[in-house]
Amino acid sequence: MKRMVLPAALLLGSLSLVHCSSNKTDAESTATTASTDTSDFKVVSEQFADLRMLRYQVPGFEALPAKQKELLYYLYEAGLSGRDIIYDQNYKHNLRVRRTLEALYPANQQNLSGGDKADEAKKFDVYAKRVWFSNGIHHHYSTRKMLPECSADYFASLVRAADPKTLPLQPNETVDQFLAAITPIIFDPNVAAKQVNQEAGADLLQTSATNFYEGVTQAEAEAFYAKKIDKKDQQPISYGLNSKLVKNSAGQLEERVWSAQGMYAPAIKKIIFWLEKALTVTETAEQKEALSKLISYYKTGSLKTWDEYNIAWVKDTQSLVDVVNGFIEVYDDPLGYRASYESVVSFKDLEATKRIKAIGDQAQWFEDNSTILPQHKKKNVVGITAKVITVVAESGDAAPATPIGINLPNATWIRAAHGSKSVNLGNIVEAYDQANASSGMLDEFALTDAERTRARQYGALAGKLHTDMHEVIGHASGQINPGVGTTKETLKSYASAIEEGRADLVALYYLPDPKLQEIGVTKSADVAKAEYDGYLRGGLMTQLTRLQPGETVEEAHMRNRQMVAKWVYEKGKKDNVVEMVKQNGKTYVRINDYDKLRGLFGQLLRELQRVTSEGDHAAAKNLIETYGVQVDQALHKEVLERYKKLNIAPYQGFIQPRLVPTINDGKVTDVKLEYPTDFAKQMLEYGQKYSLLPNYN
């Protein structure tokens, strides 16, 4: 629950941002497929469907010592070795679908060149890329099933023309049987229609296609964990974090743990292999201790060891290189227990870290001066390590779509007792800024010249400060009352949206504060105004570009932003703090009183912290369902029509850099970094190199 992502619609709206080469011959064989020359680096690679593929640079990599490059290479390989896991977690048939697309893709490309199959081939090409982008057949953001626009007959023709040895057939399965099984999985809109359902009143497990549960109802799962969890435990493990909950043949519930001895063992053993390589070139004793604990966790599946790893990881503050690797974020579990696999490999941006560190150093001041109730404040905010990182590679749930800020660990008691790490993904943010600089979104949806000028002058800094404060002092603030239990137990399906809203509100409340000028991170009050403009414009209007007509808001971050924006809009009506105005038939958001708006942000922050501290499920449900879910259909239609004319994609993600080792006498002597330009080619390469799990696990 400690990850910051932002819709492209918001990015574009404000220009601001608030996730084995074994020998020399093999390494050299890939070197011609990507460019290492960055003199004419192009951030935008291609656009298809509702997606735009970007690239990011890794400044400073070439200047790193050879040992640190080697460490980064091993962590890079470890991250990619878990790629199959996220596909299987998202939906039990995803690996079979992906391997089918990989087998058919080369033949389909031949049909793109012309003839009567060209149109169908183009549609198949787009579908394959969408599946790769989303790590499965469900949309990465809405989690609704994505249907191919090519016909089932065209798909069948590709299958029948393929060498059966290249198809992911089950033992003794014929091609006809394979087609009969795979076609409805891909083409039937009623089969696995939603990966993650959050509709109030529904059985969230029975109506979700996510592969975290099998044969289990929501009531059964909740009862299973209610028996396990002791709310008086001051150091609770993260129950369910690394397992699949299934009903066995005897009708009993049991957890299938993800470990080297259990589920996903082939991929996890490969992750361990590369992590053990990394142990040989660690920078500090603390880093070595943390990686050793992570390896032990993967070997055993012990959640107590996971907690020990997180404590050790938080203590590793001096290493330049860092990695996030594991089953971490629970957004894709409707009940918030089970975590998706992800990896982010990085090194510290020492210069840019000065800004975020200045905020982290004042964490206790921000806590003491917050609008939250005194009994909900932390008396001693400890151990916040704040930094800007340069991302080297991402995998699993962090790619191709990526967070822009991360705050970990998620366990509340570890954060309170040992601290946390808050990071801004600096080069990712920079790539977004470059890609979105001339989108036309600001001109279309901002009301006044003053608003547009503010955004262009201060929007980038405003977004970075929002991200910094969201991660560093937002997630780290407040405390849960003794005996209440964690938010996944109390707030349930609303926990993520409430938590993200709480962190956003901390940032929004403090952006205009003179304290930021005092510590030297901003010099103008217009920085806060630029962020207020963009946040309200996004929450009330432009993020609707991510929805189809008739849909409600279900994704946690979108619910959070709409809830915050609509709440302050409604509560400020009496004083006309924010208004929706019409000009030339178009709707705009206008802020009339920035000071009163800040006061409203502070009021809502107090309430969200109370809800969190007291575990008030009824209040959380009321806030989200009243303000965060429903959509004004007339406004939505207008926004979509205006947005369509701009010809931009509402979602963006990244082609990953490639690390290529130079190996002499069995040892890595150097590592080169390349920047691939072809998304499909990278996905096919990954499919060949990191296909470690069977079709079904």
Secondary structure, DSSP 8 states (H G I E B T S, - for coil): --EE---HHHHHHHT-------SHHHHHHTGGGSB---TT--SEEEEETTEEEEE---TTSTTS-HHHHHHHHHHHHHHHHTHHHHHHHH-TTHHHHHHHHHHHHHHHHHHTTSSTTHHHHHHHHHHHHHHHHHTSSB-TTT-BB---SS-HHHHHHHHHHS-GGGS---TT--HHHHHHHHHHHHH-TTSS-BSS---TTS-TTTT---TTEES--HHHHHHHHHHH--TT-SS---TTTTEEEEE-TTS-EEEEEBSTTSBTHHHHHHHHHHHHHHHTT-SSHHHHHHHHHHHHHHHH--HHHHHHHHHHHHH--S-SEEEEEEEEE-TTSTTS-S-EEEEEEEEE-TTTHHHHHHHHTTHHHHHHTSSS-GGGS-SS---EEEEEEEEEEEEETTSSS--SEEEE---HHHHHHH-EEEEEEHHHHHHHHHHHTT-SHHHHH--SHHHHHHHHHHHHHHHHHHHHHIIIIITTS----TTS--HHHHTGGGHHHHHHHHHHHHHHHHTT-HHHHHTTS---THHHHHHHHHHHHHHHTGGGGGS-TT----SHHHHHHHHHHHHHHHHTGGGT-EEEEEETTEEEEEES-HHHHHHHHHHHHHHHHHHHHHT-HHHHHHHIIIIII---HHHHHHHHHHHHTT---SEEEEE--EEEEEEETTEEEEEEEEB---HHHHHHHHHHHS--S-S--
